[in-house]
Amino acid sequence: MSSEIRLTPTSFIVLGLLEAAGEATPYELKQVVAASLADFWSIQHAQLYSEPERLAQAGYLSERREEGGRRRRHYKVTAAGRQALRSWLEKPTAELTELRDPGLLKLFFGANPKALAGAQVPVHQRKLAGYEKLLAEMGAAAPAGMRLSLESGIGHEREWVRFWSQLVE
């Protein structure tokens, strides 16, 4: 039975990753975040160590601790955790994206647009190429949500390339 705690985006990241993995340690969660979510959601690594423990205390996760060695903690989603995740996924969000772009911040305060653009175009071209390569590698076998998120990233990067390229000219 879960006790009432406030579930945050970090809570849902942990629940979603553990639901997909079946079971994982906080270190394994950190690796998955770095490989998959870091491009569109920043999360402090320390949160990936503290949040599973908090969710376990509230009944959303179960914990298995290794008997010997480093005594790692392995977490799994409980029925209460699955229900919380399902409820969160079913509720559409109307929140806007928080855009934290150092290039735009400098542009806002009067930096030279052409100089900024010259640095930004290749960065966004590389990111776009990386996303396109990943999409090609994933193919149709990728889960729909992951594929759609990646397609969104591709669209954003294409727009950044277009925007910054026009400032170079």
Sequence and secondary structure as in RCSB ss.txt:
>XXXX:A:sequence
MSSEIRLTPTSFIVLGLLEAAGEATPYELKQVVAASLADFWSIQHAQLYSEPERLAQAGYLSERREEGGRRRRHY
KVTAAGRQALRSWLEKPTAELTELRDPGLLKLFFGANPKALAGAQVPVHQRKLAGYEKLLAEMGAAAPAGMRLSL
ESGIGHEREWVRFWSQLVE
>XXXX:A:secstr
        HHHHHHHHHHHHHSSB HHHHHHHIIIIITTT    TTHHHHHHHHHHHTTSEEEEE SSTT  EEE
EE HHHHHHHHHHHHS          HHHHHHHTT  HHHHHHHHHHHHHHHHHHHHHHHHHHGGGS HHHHHHH
HHHHHHHHHHHHHHHHHH 
